[in-house]
Structures are given as C-alpha cells and as structure tokens.
Amino acid sequence: MKASRLAAAGTVAATAVLALSAPAFAHVSVQPEGTAAKGGYTVVDFKVPNERDNASTTQVEVNLPADHPLASVMPQPLDGWTVKVTKSKLDKPVTSHGQKIGEAVTKVTWTADGKGIEPGFFQKFPLSIGALPEDTDTLVFKAVQTYSDKEIVRWIEPQKEGAEEPEHPAPTLALTAAVEGGHHGSAAAEDASHTEGTAEHTSEAASAGDTTARVLGAVGIAVGLAGVAYGVLAGRRRTNA
C-alpha cells in the first residue's frame, strides 16, 4: 500500500512538473546562428513550436523593433511557406552607421501553402538582419501566431527585469559586444573568408614549390650535361695518349 501510494504521489508530482514546465517550451523564441555582435550582421532563427493538439500553425508574423530599425532585413526561402516583407516609413528618420534611414522593414509574415506546422512539430524561420544597433543590449521582436482554427496567440509581452516571465513573452535577441577591429561580418562570412585565404595561401605555396622544382631540374640537367662533356674530353685525351 505504501509503495503504491508513493508511486501514485510520484506520478502526480511528475505530471504537475510537466504541466508547469510545458508552456516554457512552447514559447516563440529567437536565436542567432552564431553570434549577434553589436554593429554587425547575423542570421537569426525564429523558432515556432505548435502548442495545440488539434490545430496547425498556418501563419507567423514577426514585427521588427521600431525603436531600433534595421537597414537590412532579408528572409530565406522556405519550402511550404510564402513570405511577405512589409516596409514602412519611419515617423522620425534615424542615422545608423552613417546611413540615414527613412524607411525600414517593420514586419515579415510567413503564410503556409499547405498544412503548416502540425501538432507535435516546430519550424524555424530564418532572417538575415543588420546592421545591429550599438546602443542597446537586446532587440525585442513581437510575434503573432495564427492557427488553422483561427485562434491567434500574440507573443508581445516584454520581459521586465526582476519580474516573472510573462505568459506570452516577446522573442528577445541578446546582443554581444562589438567585434574588435571593426569587422562586422557573420560567422559564415568569417568562415568563407578563412577558406578563401587558405586556398590562396595553398595556391601560392604550390606555385612557389613548382618554381623551385623547375630551377632544381634545370640545374640537374646542366650538371648532367657538364658531366657528359667532361667524360667525352677525358676519353679523347686517353686515346691521344
């Protein structure tokens, strides 16, 4: 009896823990592919899980921060989804990295061509963004998730310092310190640059090695000819003697 009661209590406790923790995993979130350095460019993924058992997610709308407009916003083509980029004029033009911005992308909307995100699945929606602002540590994006049964969930509540996490927190991107030396490329760009540099170095080394081989070959041929000539002359001297 005691064992069965303990088992039942354990089951109830585990169920309660899962029930309390489940919403945390269902949040729409944003993460960079690599780093998101201030003043730089990066690719971010908006991760959208389906938190319903009887409906699919058919539309995802991401609103970009109006207080820190981004000069460059480019979505990546995604199979099964149609993407729409919305630009708007800013109430007050801003200057970012010496560039005056009067119009910026304010919203990106993905609409499913088919079933969308079905129950039990999630989907990542990539965006290339930049240049990232240098006067803030975070960027807050407001997301709207629409289901096939017309239900709409708005992930728009900002996280207040020292307060509990809101029920529908807005996706928040943490920015890292600016890269020293003014390099604003992404990790992918750095890898490409490194690969290109390595290829050039290898090519130069191969070219140098080829030149050295040619020189040594020419010297060897010259030495060989000299040896043959010396042998011929020595033979003639012996014959005359």
C-alpha atoms as one frame of an Amber mdcrd trajectory, in Angstrom:
protein
   0.000   0.000   0.000   2.766   2.402   0.952   4.644   1.607  -2.239   1.551
   2.148  -4.379   0.783   5.413  -2.634   4.352   6.610  -3.146   4.174   5.662
  -6.813   0.872   7.471  -7.236   2.232  10.548  -5.482   5.305  10.466  -7.702
   3.163  10.262 -10.819   1.052  13.224  -9.724   4.160  15.259  -8.895   5.771
  14.459 -12.250   2.563  15.377 -14.070   2.414  18.679 -12.208   6.028  19.472
 -13.065   5.431  18.731 -16.740   2.268  20.808 -16.734   4.099  23.752 -15.218
   7.163  23.464 -17.445   5.390  22.726 -20.746   4.450  26.356 -21.541   8.091
  27.402 -21.266   8.963  25.129 -24.164   6.065  26.401 -26.255   7.244  29.995
 -26.477   8.168  31.571 -29.781  11.863  32.403 -29.456  14.723  33.903 -31.471
  18.362  32.774 -31.586  21.295  33.823 -33.775  23.171  31.380 -35.978  26.499
  32.084 -34.331  26.830  35.486 -32.673  24.824  38.693 -32.774  27.515  41.341
 -32.270  26.606  44.997 -31.977  27.249  46.818 -35.244  27.396  43.564 -37.191
  25.168  41.378 -39.341  23.785  37.978 -38.445  21.196  35.362 -39.346  18.557
  34.756 -36.688  16.069  31.890 -36.443  12.590  32.397 -35.068  11.619  29.041
 -33.564   7.859  28.499 -33.601   6.510  25.375 -31.868   2.932  24.195 -32.277
   1.389  24.179 -28.798  -2.028  22.865 -29.856  -3.158  19.256 -30.189  -5.974
  19.819 -32.663  -4.799  22.647 -34.949  -1.824  23.586 -37.131   0.073  26.866
 -37.212  -0.682  28.415 -40.579   0.785  31.908 -40.242   3.642  33.551 -38.363
   4.082  37.313 -38.210   7.211  38.937 -36.795   7.247  42.663 -36.083  10.673
  44.283 -36.015  11.612  46.816 -33.330  10.619  50.342 -34.387  12.935  51.952
 -31.837  15.962  50.286 -33.470  15.161  49.994 -37.204  17.380  47.687 -39.240
  18.700  48.813 -42.624  18.903  45.260 -43.982  16.303  42.510 -43.458  16.265
  39.512 -45.832  14.207  36.325 -45.396  15.446  32.947 -46.572  13.159  30.996
 -48.946  11.306  28.306 -47.010   9.600  25.325 -48.621   5.879  25.248 -47.947
   5.653  28.910 -46.953   5.031  32.199 -48.730   6.862  35.165 -47.229   5.833
  38.822 -47.351   8.128  41.681 -46.311   6.434  44.898 -45.238   8.286  48.220
 -45.303   7.037  51.390 -43.620   8.156  54.979 -43.394   9.590  55.871 -40.026
   7.915  58.616 -38.036  11.368  60.030 -37.420  14.330  59.112 -39.671  17.325
  57.728 -37.824  21.014  57.544 -38.622  22.716  54.178 -38.291  26.417  53.713
 -39.059  26.457  56.941 -41.038  23.416  55.936 -43.094  20.173  57.880 -42.806
  17.175  55.542 -42.630  13.748  56.945 -43.503  12.126  53.616 -44.398  12.689
  50.192 -42.923  11.248  46.693 -42.807   8.718  46.664 -39.990   7.089  43.266
 -40.461   7.755  39.865 -42.023   4.858  37.428 -42.492   5.072  33.738 -43.377
   1.877  32.033 -44.606   1.660  28.261 -45.064   0.959  26.949 -48.547  -0.210
  23.631 -47.104  -0.752  22.216 -43.616   1.795  24.470 -41.889   3.254  23.407
 -38.532   1.293  20.370 -37.418   0.781  19.324 -33.782   3.953  17.904 -32.246
   6.299  19.820 -34.578   8.136  23.129 -34.747   9.513  25.279 -37.556  12.426
  27.717 -37.830  12.015  30.936 -39.800  15.421  32.482 -40.733  16.093  36.191
 -41.256  19.345  37.928 -42.171  19.436  41.236 -40.291  21.805  44.161 -39.737
  23.480  46.337 -39.011  22.664  45.571 -35.383  22.383  48.637 -33.115  25.251
  49.561 -30.842  23.255  51.473 -28.214  21.256  48.560 -26.761  21.885  45.089
 -25.346  18.706  43.484 -26.634  16.277  43.600 -29.533  12.630  42.772 -28.815
  10.513  41.300 -31.604   6.744  40.927 -31.310   5.360  37.771 -32.894   1.824
  36.724 -33.787   0.986  33.042 -34.271  -2.192  32.055 -36.136  -3.711  28.562
 -36.076  -5.845  26.712 -38.598  -8.882  27.079 -36.298  -8.452  30.887 -36.482
  -7.024  31.139 -32.960  -4.416  33.902 -32.625  -1.679  33.970 -29.991   0.255
  37.212 -29.563   3.799  36.836 -28.252   4.229  40.519 -27.463   4.839  40.883
 -23.704   8.299  42.266 -22.833  10.296  40.680 -20.045  10.666  43.141 -17.162
  13.836  42.989 -15.108  13.314  41.229 -11.805   9.793  40.104 -12.700   8.455
  36.655 -13.504   8.282  35.603 -17.127   5.016  36.795 -18.709   2.501  34.352
 -20.121   3.233  35.342 -23.727   6.803  36.733 -23.769   8.063  38.509 -26.871
  11.071  36.895 -28.609  14.176  38.738 -27.392  17.602  38.706 -29.051  20.604
  39.302 -26.806  23.427  41.271 -28.451  27.090  40.698 -27.720  29.919  43.226
 -27.615  31.092  44.709 -30.895  33.890  42.822 -32.630  37.292  44.489 -32.255
  38.846  45.942 -35.378  35.510  46.964 -36.856  34.857  43.593 -38.501  31.104
  43.279 -38.949  30.847  40.012 -40.846  28.870  36.985 -39.672  30.420  33.694
 -38.632  29.588  32.269 -42.066  31.330  35.215 -43.724  34.357  34.701 -41.483
  34.499  31.006 -42.422  34.232  31.875 -46.122  36.977  34.479 -45.781  39.187
  31.995 -43.929  38.586  29.315 -46.562  39.396  31.741 -49.380  42.558  32.896
 -47.604  43.654  29.293 -47.029  43.069  28.479 -50.701  45.135  31.484 -51.793
  47.948  30.540 -49.411  47.894  26.949 -50.679  47.973  28.175 -54.286  50.923
  30.468 -53.547  52.779  27.661 -51.790  52.123  25.289 -54.693  53.317  27.917
 -57.185  56.495  28.515 -55.189  57.118  24.777 -54.936  56.618  24.380 -58.676
  59.127  27.167 -59.419  61.692  25.625 -57.072  61.264  22.228 -58.742  61.828
  23.764 -62.170  65.016  25.517 -61.029  66.390  22.357 -59.444  65.523  20.406
 -62.563  67.355  22.881 -64.802  70.405  22.778 -62.514  70.383  18.975 -62.587
  70.244  18.935 -66.379  73.136  21.407 -66.592  75.249  19.341 -64.190  74.459
  16.188 -66.163  75.496  17.780 -69.475  78.711  19.047 -67.897  79.478  15.529
 -66.679  78.905  14.054 -70.113  81.134  16.678 -71.744  83.876  16.039 -69.203
  83.686  12.284 -69.849  83.975  12.786 -73.624  87.028  15.033 -73.271  88.687
  12.647 -70.826  88.143   9.756 -73.254  89.731  11.692 -76.128  92.769  12.525
 -74.006  93.305   8.865 -73.153  93.010   7.908 -76.839  95.550  10.531 -77.960
  97.961   9.468 -75.223
